[in-house]
Amino acid sequence: MRTGTVNLAKVALAAVLAAALAGCQLTRQNFQAISLGQTPDEVRKIMGAPRYEFEHEWVYTADDPRDLTKASVYFGPDKKVVGKAWQNPEKPWENLREGEVPQP
């Protein structure tokens, strides 16, 4: 393998890893790993950075705009998880609400 090809492969791998570490990890498995009572730091370790961060709600959406899956994590006054919701219009049987989740 030529040196230029090796360097290009390293740069590509580094870019993929950086994107994975910096972005949202919106998967059903990660969402299910969120438990009531967890701290924002614990949620961030599992789900990554939220797409939208409000005072009492973090919202996660897919990077692909065609994927309308949305996960919300709700925090109480003590900054601990009090509820969570998973919405997937393509697979409504997956939708889940747990804990204190505001009604739409």
trRosetta pair geometry for C-beta under 8 A, 3 or more apart (Angstrom, degrees):
i j d omega theta_ij theta_ji phi_ij phi_ji
1 5 5.2 -119 -177 84 92 125
1 6 5.5 107 126 -59 119 94
2 5 4.6 91 61 7 84 105
2 6 7.1 -150 95 -7 43 87
3 6 5.7 -55 -148 35 33 112
3 7 6.3 31 156 -17 67 106
4 7 5.8 -55 -147 38 30 109
4 8 6.3 31 154 -19 64 107
5 8 5.7 -54 -146 37 31 112
5 9 6.3 33 154 -20 64 106
6 9 5.7 -55 -150 35 30 112
6 10 6.5 30 152 -20 64 106
7 10 5.6 -54 -148 35 33 112
7 11 6.4 33 154 -19 66 105
8 11 5.8 -53 -147 36 31 111
8 12 6.3 32 154 -18 64 107
9 12 5.8 -55 -147 37 30 111
9 13 6.3 30 155 -18 65 107
10 13 5.8 -55 -146 38 29 110
10 14 6.3 30 155 -19 64 107
11 14 5.8 -55 -147 37 29 112
11 15 6.4 31 154 -21 63 106
12 15 5.8 -54 -150 34 31 112
12 16 6.5 29 154 -17 64 105
13 16 5.8 -55 -149 36 32 110
13 17 6.3 28 155 -15 66 109
14 17 5.8 -57 -145 41 30 110
14 18 6.1 31 157 -20 66 108
15 18 5.8 -54 -144 36 28 110
15 19 6.4 28 157 -18 63 107
16 19 5.9 -57 -149 37 29 110
16 20 6.3 27 154 -18 64 109
17 20 5.7 -57 -146 37 31 111
17 21 6.2 23 159 -14 66 109
18 21 6.0 -59 -144 41 29 105
18 22 5.9 16 163 -12 66 116
19 22 6.1 -63 -137 43 25 103
19 23 5.7 7 173 -9 64 122
20 23 6.7 -63 -129 40 17 100
20 25 7.9 55 -173 -89 71 94
21 48 7.8 172 177 -119 30 111
22 48 7.5 72 130 -162 22 117
22 49 6.9 -20 170 12 56 126
23 48 5.8 19 112 163 37 152
23 49 6.9 -87 -149 47 22 97
23 63 6.8 3 -175 -70 145 123
24 47 6.6 -15 -156 161 73 81
24 48 4.7 177 -123 85 28 124
24 49 6.2 -89 -72 72 68 61
24 50 6.7 60 -102 -126 111 25
24 51 5.9 -23 -54 -50 148 83
24 60 5.1 156 -160 -147 132 98
24 61 7.4 66 89 55 170 42
24 62 8.0 -142 93 -111 129 26
24 63 7.3 174 53 -53 106 86
25 30 5.0 145 120 -82 104 170
25 46 7.2 -135 75 143 131 47
25 47 5.3 -159 59 -159 91 35
25 48 4.2 127 -5 -10 87 116
26 30 7.2 -129 -133 62 16 130
26 31 7.5 32 -154 -51 58 106
26 47 7.2 43 -80 -158 52 92
26 60 4.7 169 -90 151 106 117
26 61 6.8 -42 -73 136 163 9
26 62 5.5 -126 80 -83 145 61
26 69 6.5 145 154 108 128 118
26 71 6.0 179 -136 12 96 121
27 30 4.6 91 57 7 87 101
27 31 6.9 -151 91 -6 45 86
28 31 5.6 -56 -149 38 32 115
28 32 6.3 30 155 -19 66 107
28 86 7.1 68 -122 -152 76 152
28 94 6.7 -82 -112 -164 131 129
29 32 5.9 -57 -148 36 28 109
29 33 6.7 32 151 -25 61 105
30 33 5.5 -55 -154 28 35 116
30 34 7.5 45 149 -30 62 92
30 46 5.3 152 -164 160 91 89
30 47 5.3 132 150 -93 124 66
31 34 6.1 -45 -168 12 39 113
31 47 7.2 65 -82 -97 55 113
31 60 7.9 -153 -87 64 101 143
31 71 5.0 -131 -108 -123 123 147
31 84 7.0 164 -172 161 88 135
31 86 5.4 83 162 -85 155 122
33 46 5.1 -160 96 -150 122 138
34 38 6.3 -118 -159 32 69 148
34 43 5.9 39 -122 -118 111 87
34 46 6.1 179 -71 89 77 153
34 47 6.9 8 -65 -40 120 120
34 73 6.1 -108 -170 -110 158 121
34 81 6.3 -173 172 -135 101 165
34 84 5.5 119 101 -78 132 161
35 38 5.3 109 64 -34 74 110
35 81 6.9 130 96 73 40 141
36 80 7.8 60 172 145 58 100
36 81 5.4 -139 -131 104 37 97
36 82 6.5 45 -144 -132 94 24
36 83 7.3 20 -103 -71 99 35
36 84 8.0 -135 -73 -5 70 101
36 98 7.2 -125 -52 135 106 107
36 99 5.0 157 -94 -86 119 135
37 80 5.2 -12 -146 174 36 126
37 81 6.1 -37 25 57 22 86
38 42 4.1 -118 -173 86 107 134
38 43 5.7 128 117 -52 124 82
38 80 6.7 144 67 -160 26 76
38 81 4.6 20 49 6 80 124
39 42 4.8 100 53 5 74 101
39 43 7.2 -137 97 -3 41 86
39 79 6.6 28 -142 127 75 96
39 80 6.2 -47 -87 -107 52 69
39 81 7.9 -98 -44 -16 11 85
40 43 5.6 -55 -147 37 35 112
40 44 6.2 36 155 -22 68 106
40 58 7.7 131 -132 -40 93 139
40 75 6.7 -5 -69 -93 94 146
40 79 6.1 -57 -18 177 107 100
41 44 5.6 -53 -145 36 31 112
41 45 6.5 36 154 -23 63 102
42 45 5.7 -50 -151 29 32 113
42 46 6.8 21 154 -10 63 107
43 46 6.0 -66 -155 42 33 105
43 47 5.7 -18 169 23 73 116
43 58 6.8 139 134 44 144 154
43 73 5.6 137 -148 154 146 168
43 81 6.5 133 -66 -65 124 121
44 47 6.7 -70 -118 59 23 80
44 48 6.7 5 -166 -172 59 9
44 49 6.6 25 -141 -82 97 48
47 50 7.2 28 118 -75 123 71
47 58 7.9 128 93 121 146 135
47 60 5.9 -99 177 -77 126 151
47 71 7.4 -136 -137 97 138 140
47 73 7.3 -164 9 -28 164 142
48 60 7.9 104 67 -121 91 122
50 53 5.0 127 69 -71 123 82
50 58 3.7 -138 -72 -173 157 101
50 59 5.8 99 -178 56 116 41
50 60 5.5 -98 -132 -70 73 73
50 73 7.6 -126 -88 34 129 109
51 59 5.7 -62 62 102 94 83
51 60 5.8 125 0 -128 96 34
51 61 4.8 -27 1 27 162 90
52 58 7.3 163 87 -159 58 46
52 59 4.1 5 55 51 102 113
52 61 8.0 42 -1 -4 97 108
53 58 5.4 -5 -113 -113 69 81
53 59 7.8 -143 -67 26 34 72
54 57 4.6 12 58 57 114 84
54 58 7.4 -160 32 -75 68 37
54 59 7.5 47 0 -11 101 101
56 74 6.1 18 151 -159 86 75
56 75 5.2 -140 -151 63 57 78
56 76 7.4 45 -143 -96 106 16
57 72 5.6 -17 -165 -168 107 107
57 73 7.1 149 -155 76 54 47
57 74 5.4 -19 -99 -103 78 67
57 75 7.2 -155 -67 17 32 80
58 72 7.0 155 79 -156 49 54
58 73 4.6 -6 55 55 100 99
58 75 7.5 60 -11 -20 93 108
59 70 6.6 -21 -166 -167 95 101
59 71 7.4 153 -157 83 47 50
59 72 5.3 -17 -102 -102 70 80
60 70 7.0 148 80 -161 57 50
60 71 4.3 -8 58 61 109 97
60 72 7.5 -165 21 -74 74 33
60 73 7.6 46 -10 -8 107 99
61 67 7.9 150 174 99 78 89
61 69 7.1 148 -147 87 57 62
61 70 5.4 -16 -96 -106 82 76
61 71 7.9 -172 -70 26 40 66
62 65 8.0 -166 91 -69 92 19
62 67 3.7 -27 70 92 158 125
62 68 7.8 -44 27 -21 116 8
62 69 5.3 72 -30 54 114 99
63 67 7.9 34 55 46 46 125
64 67 4.3 70 79 4 103 108
67 90 7.9 -63 -141 -2 63 139
68 87 7.9 -62 133 119 87 95
68 88 7.3 130 89 -145 78 48
68 89 5.0 -8 90 25 133 115
68 90 6.9 137 47 -21 98 95
69 86 7.7 -14 -167 -171 92 83
69 87 7.0 164 -152 90 47 57
69 88 4.6 -2 -107 -103 85 89
69 90 7.6 -55 -60 27 85 107
70 86 7.7 162 88 -156 51 41
70 87 4.7 -5 59 60 93 103
70 88 7.8 -179 25 -72 59 51
71 84 7.1 -2 -175 -175 92 99
71 85 7.0 171 -152 88 50 53
71 86 5.2 -10 -105 -106 85 70
71 87 7.6 -176 -78 24 39 68
72 84 6.6 173 90 -153 59 54
72 85 4.7 7 51 51 101 96
72 87 7.9 28 -2 0 98 106
72 101 7.5 113 88 -138 119 103
73 81 5.9 -56 -175 -122 101 106
73 83 7.8 165 -160 93 42 51
73 84 5.1 -10 -110 -107 63 94
74 81 7.0 95 73 -155 53 62
74 82 5.4 -66 108 64 98 86
74 83 4.1 4 50 62 125 91
74 84 6.6 -154 16 -72 80 43
74 85 7.8 50 -20 -4 108 94
74 99 7.1 -166 60 103 114 120
74 100 6.2 -119 102 92 142 83
74 101 6.2 179 -5 -104 145 58
74 102 7.3 152 -103 -7 146 88
75 79 5.5 0 179 -143 128 38
75 80 6.5 141 -149 65 80 20
75 81 6.2 -54 -97 -92 65 40
75 82 6.5 106 -153 7 18 92
76 79 7.3 -80 72 -12 62 16
76 80 5.7 -14 41 59 103 75
76 81 7.9 45 -1 126 86 7
76 82 4.1 95 -46 -44 100 132
76 100 7.4 71 -77 55 99 144
81 84 6.7 -1 -171 -48 118 102
81 99 7.3 97 146 69 84 177
82 99 5.4 170 148 162 49 127
82 100 4.4 -19 140 42 107 117
83 97 7.4 0 -175 -176 109 76
83 98 6.2 175 -150 94 65 55
83 99 3.3 -157 -97 97 65 103
83 100 4.1 -126 -39 65 127 50
83 101 4.2 -164 163 -60 138 69
84 96 7.7 10 107 109 90 100
84 97 7.8 -178 92 -147 47 41
84 98 5.4 0 55 57 83 98
84 99 6.3 62 10 35 64 119
84 101 7.1 -59 62 -82 15 114
85 95 7.9 -2 -175 -170 83 81
85 96 6.8 -177 -147 93 45 58
85 97 4.8 1 -109 -107 91 74
85 98 7.6 -176 -76 23 50 63
85 101 4.8 108 -56 -141 113 141
86 94 6.4 -79 123 138 122 91
86 95 6.1 -172 94 -140 76 40
86 96 4.5 27 39 43 106 92
87 95 5.6 25 -114 -120 52 98
88 91 4.5 -5 113 55 126 85
88 92 7.0 -154 83 -77 72 33
88 94 4.9 7 40 70 130 123
88 95 6.4 -150 33 -68 72 72
89 92 6.8 8 -144 -69 32 85
91 94 4.4 38 118 3 109 117
91 95 8.0 173 106 -32 67 72
92 95 5.4 -19 -164 -11 56 118
97 101 4.6 -121 -161 44 104 157
98 101 7.2 85 54 -32 31 123
